[in-house]
Amino acid sequence: MKTIIKDNAIIGTGSIIFPVTIGKNSFVAAGSVVTKDVEDFAVVAGNPAKKIGNTTDQEFMRKQNLRDEGKDPRK
């Protein structure tokens, strides 16, 4: 078995990835433990990682854009 990471997937620092498939345009939060496949466009977090949203959500995209600009999205 092997791990497959599809196009544009983002994996946060310190994540542990078991042999799974990480879907396209998905987001794995830092420190997550991924034990099951991550579907396309999913946002997952935790131990074990669970789906908490999707990358097509407008609020998620707004926060990502702020991070890309070097701004704190929590404000």
N, CA, C and O atoms as a GROMACS GRO file, in nm:
protein
  300
    1MET      N    1   0.083  -0.119   0.000
    1MET     CA    2   0.000   0.000   0.000
    1MET      C    3   0.087   0.125   0.000
    1MET      O    4   0.198   0.123   0.054
    2LYS      N    5   0.038   0.232  -0.060
    2LYS     CA    6   0.116   0.356  -0.063
    2LYS      C    7   0.024   0.476  -0.045
    2LYS      O    8  -0.098   0.467  -0.060
    3THR      N    9   0.084   0.588  -0.012
    3THR     CA   10   0.012   0.713   0.003
    3THR      C   11   0.009   0.784  -0.131
    3THR      O   12   0.111   0.795  -0.199
    4ILE      N   13  -0.110   0.832  -0.170
    4ILE     CA   14  -0.126   0.907  -0.294
    4ILE      C   15  -0.174   1.046  -0.256
    4ILE      O   16  -0.273   1.061  -0.185
    5ILE      N   17  -0.103   1.148  -0.303
    5ILE     CA   18  -0.140   1.288  -0.277
    5ILE      C   19  -0.175   1.350  -0.412
    5ILE      O   20  -0.090   1.364  -0.500
    6LYS      N   21  -0.301   1.387  -0.427
    6LYS     CA   22  -0.349   1.441  -0.554
    6LYS      C   23  -0.318   1.590  -0.567
    6LYS      O   24  -0.273   1.654  -0.472
    7ASP      N   25  -0.343   1.645  -0.685
    7ASP     CA   26  -0.309   1.783  -0.718
    7ASP      C   27  -0.366   1.884  -0.618
    7ASP      O   28  -0.480   1.873  -0.573
    8ASN      N   29  -0.282   1.982  -0.584
    8ASN     CA   30  -0.317   2.098  -0.502
    8ASN      C   31  -0.358   2.065  -0.360
    8ASN      O   32  -0.418   2.149  -0.293
    9ALA      N   33  -0.328   1.946  -0.311
    9ALA     CA   34  -0.356   1.913  -0.171
    9ALA      C   35  -0.255   1.985  -0.083
    9ALA      O   36  -0.138   1.998  -0.119
   10ILE      N   37  -0.300   2.031   0.034
   10ILE     CA   38  -0.214   2.099   0.130
   10ILE      C   39  -0.211   2.014   0.257
   10ILE      O   40  -0.315   1.975   0.309
   11ILE      N   41  -0.090   1.985   0.306
   11ILE     CA   42  -0.074   1.906   0.427
   11ILE      C   43   0.004   1.989   0.528
   11ILE      O   44   0.117   2.030   0.502
   12GLY      N   45  -0.059   2.013   0.643
   12GLY     CA   46   0.002   2.095   0.746
   12GLY      C   47   0.120   2.026   0.813
   12GLY      O   48   0.132   1.904   0.811
   13THR      N   49   0.206   2.107   0.871
   13THR     CA   50   0.325   2.060   0.940
   13THR      C   51   0.292   1.963   1.052
   13THR      O   52   0.194   1.983   1.125
   14GLY      N   53   0.371   1.860   1.067
   14GLY     CA   54   0.357   1.766   1.176
   14GLY      C   55   0.245   1.665   1.160
   14GLY      O   56   0.217   1.588   1.252
   15SER      N   57   0.180   1.664   1.046
   15SER     CA   58   0.074   1.567   1.022
   15SER      C   59   0.134   1.428   1.003
   15SER      O   60   0.244   1.414   0.949
   16ILE      N   61   0.061   1.328   1.047
   16ILE     CA   62   0.101   1.189   1.026
   16ILE      C   63   0.003   1.131   0.926
   16ILE      O   64  -0.118   1.130   0.948
   17ILE      N   65   0.056   1.082   0.816
   17ILE     CA   66  -0.026   1.032   0.706
   17ILE      C   67  -0.001   0.883   0.690
   17ILE      O   68   0.109   0.842   0.652
   18PHE      N   69  -0.102   0.802   0.718
   18PHE     CA   70  -0.092   0.658   0.695
   18PHE      C   71  -0.110   0.633   0.545
   18PHE      O   72  -0.142   0.726   0.472
   19PRO      N   73  -0.092   0.512   0.498
   19PRO     CA   74  -0.112   0.485   0.354
   19PRO      C   75  -0.258   0.508   0.313
   19PRO      O   76  -0.343   0.421   0.330
   20VAL      N   77  -0.284   0.626   0.260
   20VAL     CA   78  -0.418   0.668   0.220
   20VAL      C   79  -0.407   0.751   0.093
   20VAL      O   80  -0.298   0.775   0.042
   21THR      N   81  -0.521   0.794   0.042
   21THR     CA   82  -0.525   0.888  -0.069
   21THR      C   83  -0.572   1.023  -0.015
   21THR      O   84  -0.675   1.032   0.053
   22ILE      N   85  -0.496   1.128  -0.044
   22ILE     CA   86  -0.532   1.264  -0.008
   22ILE      C   87  -0.589   1.328  -0.135
   22ILE      O   88  -0.517   1.344  -0.233
   23GLY      N   89  -0.716   1.364  -0.133
   23GLY     CA   90  -0.786   1.412  -0.252
   23GLY      C   91  -0.739   1.546  -0.304
   23GLY      O   92  -0.672   1.622  -0.233
   24LYS      N   93  -0.774   1.575  -0.429
   24LYS     CA   94  -0.734   1.701  -0.492
   24LYS      C   95  -0.799   1.818  -0.421
   24LYS      O   96  -0.914   1.811  -0.377
   25ASN      N   97  -0.723   1.927  -0.412
   25ASN     CA   98  -0.768   2.051  -0.349
   25ASN      C   99  -0.815   2.032  -0.205
   25ASN      O  100  -0.897   2.109  -0.156
   26SER      N  101  -0.763   1.931  -0.138
   26SER     CA  102  -0.800   1.910   0.002
   26SER      C  103  -0.698   1.978   0.094
   26SER      O  104  -0.592   2.022   0.050
   27PHE      N  105  -0.734   1.985   0.222
   27PHE     CA  106  -0.651   2.055   0.321
   27PHE      C  107  -0.646   1.970   0.447
   27PHE      O  108  -0.749   1.941   0.508
   28VAL      N  109  -0.525   1.930   0.487
   28VAL     CA  110  -0.505   1.854   0.610
   28VAL      C  111  -0.443   1.950   0.712
   28VAL      O  112  -0.334   2.002   0.689
   29ALA      N  113  -0.512   1.974   0.823
   29ALA     CA  114  -0.465   2.068   0.924
   29ALA      C  115  -0.337   2.018   0.990
   29ALA      O  116  -0.313   1.897   0.997
   30ALA      N  117  -0.257   2.110   1.038
   30ALA     CA  118  -0.132   2.076   1.105
   30ALA      C  119  -0.157   1.984   1.222
   30ALA      O  120  -0.252   2.002   1.298
   31GLY      N  121  -0.071   1.883   1.237
   31GLY     CA  122  -0.079   1.791   1.348
   31GLY      C  123  -0.185   1.682   1.336
   31GLY      O  124  -0.203   1.604   1.429
   32SER      N  125  -0.254   1.676   1.226
   32SER     CA  126  -0.358   1.576   1.207
   32SER      C  127  -0.299   1.437   1.187
   32SER      O  128  -0.188   1.422   1.138
   33VAL      N  129  -0.376   1.337   1.226
   33VAL     CA  130  -0.337   1.198   1.204
   33VAL      C  131  -0.439   1.140   1.107
   33VAL      O  132  -0.553   1.112   1.144
   34VAL      N  133  -0.396   1.122   0.982
   34VAL     CA  134  -0.487   1.079   0.876
   34VAL      C  135  -0.479   0.927   0.862
   34VAL      O  136  -0.377   0.872   0.823
   35THR      N  137  -0.591   0.860   0.896
   35THR     CA  138  -0.596   0.714   0.893
   35THR      C  139  -0.688   0.662   0.783
   35THR      O  140  -0.690   0.542   0.755
   36LYS      N  141  -0.766   0.752   0.722
   36LYS     CA  142  -0.860   0.714   0.615
   36LYS      C  143  -0.844   0.810   0.498
   36LYS      O  144  -0.793   0.921   0.514
   37ASP      N  145  -0.888   0.766   0.381
   37ASP     CA  146  -0.880   0.851   0.262
   37ASP      C  147  -0.949   0.984   0.287
   37ASP      O  148  -1.051   0.991   0.356
   38VAL      N  149  -0.892   1.090   0.228
   38VAL     CA  150  -0.950   1.224   0.235
   38VAL      C  151  -1.012   1.253   0.099
   38VAL      O  152  -0.943   1.246  -0.003
   39GLU      N  153  -1.139   1.286   0.096
   39GLU     CA  154  -1.206   1.310  -0.031
   39GLU      C  155  -1.162   1.443  -0.092
   39GLU      O  156  -1.108   1.529  -0.023
   40ASP      N  157  -1.185   1.458  -0.221
   40ASP     CA  158  -1.153   1.582  -0.290
   40ASP      C  159  -1.223   1.700  -0.222
   40ASP      O  160  -1.338   1.688  -0.180
   41PHE      N  161  -1.154   1.812  -0.212
   41PHE     CA  162  -1.205   1.939  -0.158
   41PHE      C  163  -1.239   1.935  -0.008
   41PHE      O  164  -1.305   2.026   0.041
   42ALA      N  165  -1.195   1.832   0.064
   42ALA     CA  166  -1.226   1.821   0.207
   42ALA      C  167  -1.122   1.896   0.291
   42ALA      O  168  -1.005   1.906   0.254
   43VAL      N  169  -1.167   1.948   0.405
   43VAL     CA  170  -1.079   2.002   0.509
   43VAL      C  171  -1.090   1.906   0.626
   43VAL      O  172  -1.199   1.882   0.678
   44VAL      N  173  -0.976   1.848   0.668
   44VAL     CA  174  -0.977   1.752   0.778
   44VAL      C  175  -0.882   1.798   0.888
   44VAL      O  176  -0.783   1.867   0.862
   45ALA      N  177  -0.914   1.759   1.013
   45ALA     CA  178  -0.831   1.795   1.128
   45ALA      C  179  -0.854   1.695   1.239
   45ALA      O  180  -0.958   1.629   1.245
   46GLY      N  181  -0.755   1.684   1.328
   46GLY     CA  182  -0.770   1.605   1.450
   46GLY      C  183  -0.697   1.473   1.449
   46GLY      O  184  -0.623   1.439   1.356
   47ASN      N  185  -0.720   1.399   1.558
   47ASN     CA  186  -0.658   1.268   1.578
   47ASN      C  187  -0.764   1.172   1.629
   47ASN      O  188  -0.798   1.174   1.747
   48PRO      N  189  -0.818   1.087   1.542
   48PRO     CA  190  -0.791   1.077   1.398
   48PRO      C  191  -0.856   1.192   1.322
   48PRO      O  192  -0.953   1.252   1.369
   49ALA      N  193  -0.804   1.222   1.206
   49ALA     CA  194  -0.856   1.333   1.126
   49ALA      C  195  -1.000   1.307   1.084
   49ALA      O  196  -1.036   1.198   1.040
   50LYS      N  197  -1.081   1.411   1.098
   50LYS     CA  198  -1.222   1.405   1.056
   50LYS      C  199  -1.251   1.526   0.968
   50LYS      O  200  -1.188   1.630   0.982
   51LYS      N  201  -1.346   1.510   0.880
   51LYS     CA  202  -1.383   1.620   0.791
   51LYS      C  203  -1.453   1.729   0.872
   51LYS      O  204  -1.549   1.703   0.945
   52ILE      N  205  -1.403   1.853   0.859
   52ILE     CA  206  -1.462   1.966   0.931
   52ILE      C  207  -1.514   2.073   0.835
   52ILE      O  208  -1.572   2.172   0.878
   53GLY      N  209  -1.495   2.052   0.706
   53GLY     CA  210  -1.541   2.149   0.608
   53GLY      C  211  -1.494   2.112   0.470
   53GLY      O  212  -1.451   1.999   0.445
   54ASN      N  213  -1.503   2.210   0.380
   54ASN     CA  214  -1.453   2.186   0.245
   54ASN      C  215  -1.386   2.311   0.192
   54ASN      O  216  -1.416   2.423   0.236
   55THR      N  217  -1.297   2.293   0.097
   55THR     CA  218  -1.219   2.404   0.045
   55THR      C  219  -1.296   2.491  -0.052
   55THR      O  220  -1.243   2.592  -0.099
   56THR      N  221  -1.418   2.456  -0.083
   56THR     CA  222  -1.500   2.541  -0.171
   56THR      C  223  -1.585   2.638  -0.089
   56THR      O  224  -1.654   2.724  -0.146
   57ASP      N  225  -1.581   2.626   0.043
   57ASP     CA  226  -1.656   2.715   0.132
   57ASP      C  227  -1.599   2.857   0.122
   57ASP      O  228  -1.477   2.875   0.130
   58GLN      N  229  -1.684   2.955   0.106
   58GLN     CA  230  -1.639   3.094   0.087
   58GLN      C  231  -1.562   3.147   0.208
   58GLN      O  232  -1.464   3.220   0.190
   59GLU      N  233  -1.602   3.113   0.330
   59GLU     CA  234  -1.531   3.159   0.449
   59GLU      C  235  -1.391   3.099   0.456
   59GLU      O  236  -1.296   3.168   0.494
   60PHE      N  237  -1.377   2.972   0.422
   60PHE     CA  238  -1.246   2.909   0.418
   60PHE      C  239  -1.157   2.981   0.317
   60PHE      O  240  -1.041   3.011   0.346
   61MET      N  241  -1.210   3.009   0.200
   61MET     CA  242  -1.131   3.076   0.097
   61MET      C  243  -1.091   3.217   0.140
   61MET      O  244  -0.979   3.260   0.114
   62ARG      N  245  -1.180   3.289   0.207
   62ARG     CA  246  -1.150   3.424   0.255
   62ARG      C  247  -1.032   3.419   0.352
   62ARG      O  248  -0.940   3.500   0.343
   63LYS      N  249  -1.036   3.323   0.446
   63LYS     CA  250  -0.928   3.311   0.544
   63LYS      C  251  -0.796   3.270   0.478
   63LYS      O  252  -0.690   3.320   0.515
   64GLN      N  253  -0.802   3.180   0.381
   64GLN     CA  254  -0.681   3.140   0.310
   64GLN      C  255  -0.620   3.258   0.236
   64GLN      O  256  -0.498   3.275   0.234
   65ASN      N  257  -0.704   3.338   0.174
   65ASN     CA  258  -0.653   3.456   0.102
   65ASN      C  259  -0.585   3.553   0.198
   65ASN      O  260  -0.481   3.611   0.164
   66LEU      N  261  -0.642   3.573   0.317
   66LEU     CA  262  -0.578   3.659   0.416
   66LEU      C  263  -0.443   3.603   0.457
   66LEU      O  264  -0.346   3.678   0.470
   67ARG      N  265  -0.435   3.471   0.479
   67ARG     CA  266  -0.308   3.408   0.514
   67ARG      C  267  -0.205   3.429   0.402
   67ARG      O  268  -0.089   3.457   0.429
   68ASP      N  269  -0.250   3.414   0.278
   68ASP     CA  270  -0.160   3.433   0.164
   68ASP      C  271  -0.104   3.575   0.160
   68ASP      O  272   0.008   3.597   0.113
   69GLU      N  273  -0.183   3.672   0.209
   69GLU     CA  274  -0.141   3.812   0.212
   69GLU      C  275  -0.061   3.845   0.337
   69GLU      O  276  -0.020   3.959   0.356
   70GLY      N  277  -0.037   3.745   0.423
   70GLY     CA  278   0.039   3.766   0.545
   70GLY      C  279  -0.042   3.829   0.657
   70GLY      O  280   0.016   3.882   0.752
   71LYS      N  281  -0.174   3.825   0.648
   71LYS     CA  282  -0.261   3.884   0.749
   71LYS      C  283  -0.318   3.775   0.839
   71LYS      O  284  -0.326   3.659   0.799
   72ASP      N  285  -0.358   3.812   0.961
   72ASP     CA  286  -0.414   3.718   1.057
   72ASP      C  287  -0.565   3.703   1.030
   72ASP      O  288  -0.639   3.800   1.048
   73PRO      N  289  -0.611   3.585   0.988
   73PRO     CA  290  -0.753   3.567   0.956
   73PRO      C  291  -0.844   3.562   1.078
   73PRO      O  292  -0.966   3.559   1.065
   74ARG      N  293  -0.784   3.561   1.200
   74ARG     CA  294  -0.866   3.555   1.322
   74ARG      C  295  -0.918   3.691   1.363
   74ARG      O  296  -0.999   3.701   1.455
   75LYS      N  297  -0.872   3.797   1.297
   75LYS     CA  298  -0.914   3.932   1.334
   75LYS      C  299  -1.032   3.977   1.252
   75LYS      O  300  -1.081   4.088   1.269
   0.00000   0.00000   0.00000
